[in-house]
Amino acid sequence: MASTSGGEPTGFDAGITQLLARYILGEDIEGKIEYIDTTVETRETMVQNGTVDCVIATYSITPERLEVINFAGPYYLSGTAIQVRTEDAETVAGPEDLTGKNLVTQSNSTGIQAIEEFVTDPGEVETLPDNESCVAALKQGRSDAYVLDQGVLLGNSAADPEVSVVGEPFVDDPYGIGLSQDHEDAVEFVNTFLQELIDSGTWDALWAATIGEVVDGSAPEPPTPGDMPA
């Protein structure tokens, strides 16, 4: 979904970030946005302590996370999927093919629960702090498959032909914008922004310029901002 080029993040999430900044600050946002790296282990803490104003980073809305932070959105519906070494792509079609295989996912991610619920008798399940570490474990043969949000995995495949996404997502992952519970009005403000993106066609155009470059087909139906998962 996103990558870094010349110090500036790119991709669907980065586009949402930049459009939100313009919505708040006006067209001239040069030098007014500070991008801070987060991991799945640090995101809630950074929102809670005010290190960041929001997190837009393939951030799945879950009941557990909603206990400690707020979410605007969802702004994109992804799903937990599987990535393997391209040379092994013909051997895995879904979670039923992961029995006995060594798996990797990111610490504190929705991939952990997906493995627990959908993979019968996996081999070793390793959790690592970031996407780069998980891809390295896969490519080096320490893991047979990487389980995480499809959006992240598609970005990996677009950047590296040695890894491929196989099958279809098997768990829904609605992405939201993480916000502090100290600012309740921020959720409505950001949801209004997201709805304007959808109504204006900007959401479709952003999808086509980013995700649409690495997946087949036309843009999906956008989710409804404010429609929280049960």
C-alpha positions as CSV (number, residue, x, y, z in Angstrom):
1,M,0.0,0.0,0.0
2,A,2.8,2.4,0.7
3,S,6.5,2.7,0.2
4,T,9.2,5.3,0.6
5,S,11.0,7.0,-2.3
6,G,13.4,9.9,-1.7
7,G,12.3,10.3,1.9
8,E,8.6,10.8,1.0
9,P,6.1,7.9,1.5
10,T,4.1,6.9,-1.6
11,G,1.0,4.8,-2.1
12,F,-2.7,4.8,-1.2
13,D,-2.2,5.5,2.5
14,A,0.3,8.3,1.7
15,G,-2.2,9.8,-0.7
16,I,-4.9,9.8,2.0
17,T,-2.4,11.5,4.4
18,Q,-1.5,14.2,1.9
19,L,-5.2,14.9,0.9
20,L,-6.1,15.2,4.6
21,A,-3.3,17.6,5.1
22,R,-4.6,19.8,2.3
23,Y,-8.1,19.5,3.6
24,I,-6.9,21.0,6.9
25,L,-4.1,23.3,5.8
26,G,-4.9,24.3,2.3
27,E,-3.0,23.4,-0.9
28,D,0.4,24.5,0.2
29,I,1.5,21.7,2.6
30,E,5.2,21.8,1.7
31,G,7.2,21.4,4.9
32,K,4.0,21.3,7.0
33,I,3.8,17.5,7.3
34,E,6.1,15.5,9.5
35,Y,6.2,11.7,8.7
36,I,7.1,9.5,11.6
37,D,7.8,5.8,11.2
38,T,5.5,3.5,13.3
39,T,5.3,-0.2,13.8
40,V,2.4,-2.4,14.7
41,E,3.8,-2.4,18.2
42,T,4.1,1.4,18.7
43,R,1.0,2.8,16.9
44,E,-1.4,3.0,19.7
45,T,1.2,4.4,22.1
46,M,2.1,7.1,19.6
47,V,-1.5,8.2,19.2
48,Q,-2.2,8.1,23.0
49,N,0.8,10.1,24.0
50,G,0.5,12.7,21.2
51,T,3.6,11.8,19.3
52,V,1.5,11.8,16.2
53,D,-1.8,13.5,15.4
54,C,-3.0,10.5,13.4
55,V,-1.9,7.1,12.1
56,I,-2.6,6.2,8.5
57,A,-0.7,3.0,7.9
58,T,-2.8,0.0,6.8
59,Y,-4.2,0.2,10.3
60,S,-6.9,-2.4,10.8
61,I,-9.9,-1.4,13.0
62,T,-10.3,-4.0,15.8
63,P,-12.4,-4.0,19.0
64,E,-9.2,-4.3,21.0
65,R,-7.7,-1.1,19.5
66,L,-11.0,0.8,19.8
67,E,-10.6,0.4,23.6
68,V,-7.6,2.6,23.7
69,I,-7.9,4.9,20.6
70,N,-10.5,6.2,18.2
71,F,-10.7,5.4,14.5
72,A,-12.1,7.5,11.6
73,G,-13.1,5.4,8.6
74,P,-12.9,2.8,7.4
75,Y,-11.4,4.2,4.2
76,Y,-10.3,0.9,2.6
77,L,-11.4,-2.7,3.0
78,S,-8.5,-5.1,2.8
79,G,-8.1,-8.6,4.1
80,T,-5.6,-11.0,5.6
81,A,-3.8,-12.8,2.9
82,I,-0.7,-15.0,2.2
83,Q,2.6,-14.2,0.6
84,V,5.1,-16.9,-0.4
85,R,8.3,-17.1,-2.3
86,T,7.4,-16.8,-6.0
87,E,9.0,-20.2,-6.7
88,D,6.5,-21.8,-4.3
89,A,3.4,-19.9,-5.5
90,E,1.8,-23.0,-7.1
91,T,1.8,-24.9,-3.8
92,V,-0.3,-22.5,-1.7
93,A,-3.8,-21.3,-2.5
94,G,-5.2,-20.6,1.0
95,P,-4.8,-21.1,4.7
96,E,-5.7,-24.8,4.3
97,D,-2.4,-25.2,2.6
98,L,-0.4,-23.8,5.5
99,T,-0.7,-26.9,7.8
100,G,2.8,-27.9,9.0
101,K,4.4,-24.8,7.4
102,N,6.6,-22.3,9.2
103,L,4.8,-18.9,9.2
104,V,5.8,-15.3,9.9
105,T,3.7,-12.2,10.7
106,Q,4.2,-8.9,12.4
107,S,4.0,-8.6,16.1
108,N,0.7,-7.2,17.5
109,S,-0.9,-7.6,14.0
110,T,-4.2,-9.1,12.9
111,G,-2.1,-11.8,11.2
112,I,-1.6,-13.5,14.6
113,Q,-5.3,-14.0,15.2
114,A,-5.9,-15.0,11.6
115,I,-3.3,-17.8,11.9
116,E,-4.8,-19.0,15.2
117,E,-8.3,-19.2,13.7
118,F,-7.7,-20.4,10.2
119,V,-4.4,-22.4,10.1
120,T,-4.6,-26.0,11.4
121,D,-1.4,-27.2,13.1
122,P,1.1,-24.8,11.6
123,G,4.8,-25.3,12.1
124,E,6.8,-22.5,13.9
125,V,5.0,-19.2,14.0
126,E,7.4,-16.3,14.2
127,T,6.4,-12.7,15.0
128,L,8.8,-9.9,13.9
129,P,8.6,-6.1,14.4
130,D,8.2,-4.9,10.9
131,N,7.4,-5.7,7.3
132,E,11.0,-5.7,6.1
133,S,12.0,-8.3,8.7
134,C,9.1,-10.6,7.7
135,V,9.9,-10.4,4.0
136,A,13.6,-11.2,4.8
137,A,12.5,-14.2,6.9
138,L,10.4,-15.4,3.9
139,K,13.1,-14.9,1.3
140,Q,15.8,-16.5,3.4
141,G,13.7,-19.6,3.9
142,R,13.2,-19.2,7.6
143,S,9.5,-19.1,7.0
144,D,7.4,-20.7,4.3
145,A,4.7,-18.0,4.2
146,Y,4.0,-14.5,5.4
147,V,0.5,-13.8,6.7
148,L,-0.7,-10.2,6.9
149,D,-3.0,-7.5,5.3
150,Q,-3.2,-8.0,1.6
151,G,-2.5,-4.3,1.0
152,V,1.0,-4.6,2.5
153,L,1.7,-7.9,0.8
154,L,0.8,-6.5,-2.6
155,G,3.2,-3.7,-2.1
156,N,5.9,-6.2,-1.3
157,S,5.2,-8.1,-4.6
158,A,5.2,-4.9,-6.6
159,A,8.6,-4.0,-5.3
160,D,10.2,-7.5,-5.3
161,P,9.4,-10.3,-7.9
162,E,10.9,-12.9,-5.5
163,V,7.7,-12.8,-3.4
164,S,4.1,-13.3,-4.6
165,V,0.6,-13.0,-3.0
166,V,-1.5,-16.2,-3.4
167,G,-5.2,-16.9,-3.2
168,E,-7.8,-14.4,-1.9
169,P,-8.0,-12.7,1.5
170,F,-9.6,-15.0,4.1
171,V,-10.2,-12.4,6.9
172,D,-11.7,-8.9,6.4
173,D,-9.5,-6.0,7.5
174,P,-11.1,-2.6,7.4
175,Y,-8.4,0.1,7.5
176,G,-9.0,3.2,9.7
177,I,-7.3,6.4,10.7
178,G,-6.1,6.2,14.3
179,L,-6.9,9.2,16.4
180,S,-6.7,10.1,20.1
181,Q,-9.7,9.6,22.3
182,D,-8.9,13.0,23.8
183,H,-10.3,14.7,20.7
184,E,-13.7,13.1,20.1
185,D,-14.7,15.7,17.4
186,A,-11.8,14.7,15.2
187,V,-13.5,11.4,14.2
188,E,-16.5,13.3,12.7
189,F,-14.2,15.8,11.0
190,V,-12.1,13.1,9.4
191,N,-15.1,11.0,8.4
192,T,-16.6,14.1,6.6
193,F,-13.3,14.5,4.8
194,L,-13.3,10.8,3.7
195,Q,-16.9,11.0,2.5
196,E,-16.0,14.1,0.4
197,L,-13.1,12.1,-1.2
198,I,-15.6,9.4,-2.1
199,D,-18.3,11.7,-3.4
200,S,-15.9,13.7,-5.5
201,G,-14.3,10.6,-7.2
202,T,-11.0,11.4,-5.7
203,W,-11.0,8.1,-3.8
204,D,-11.4,6.1,-7.1
205,A,-8.6,8.2,-8.8
206,L,-6.2,7.6,-5.9
207,W,-7.0,3.8,-5.9
208,A,-6.3,3.7,-9.7
209,A,-3.0,5.5,-9.3
210,T,-1.7,3.3,-6.5
211,I,-3.4,0.0,-5.7
212,G,-4.7,-0.2,-9.2
213,E,-1.2,-0.4,-10.6
214,V,-0.5,-3.7,-8.8
215,V,-3.9,-5.5,-9.0
216,D,-6.3,-6.3,-11.8
217,G,-9.7,-4.9,-12.3
218,S,-11.5,-1.6,-11.5
219,A,-11.7,0.2,-8.2
220,P,-13.9,-1.5,-5.6
221,E,-16.9,0.1,-3.9
222,P,-15.4,2.4,-1.1
223,P,-16.5,1.6,2.4
224,T,-18.8,3.9,4.3
225,P,-16.9,6.2,6.8
226,G,-18.3,5.6,10.3
227,D,-19.4,2.1,9.6
228,M,-17.4,0.4,12.3
229,P,-16.9,-3.4,12.3
230,A,-19.0,-5.4,14.8
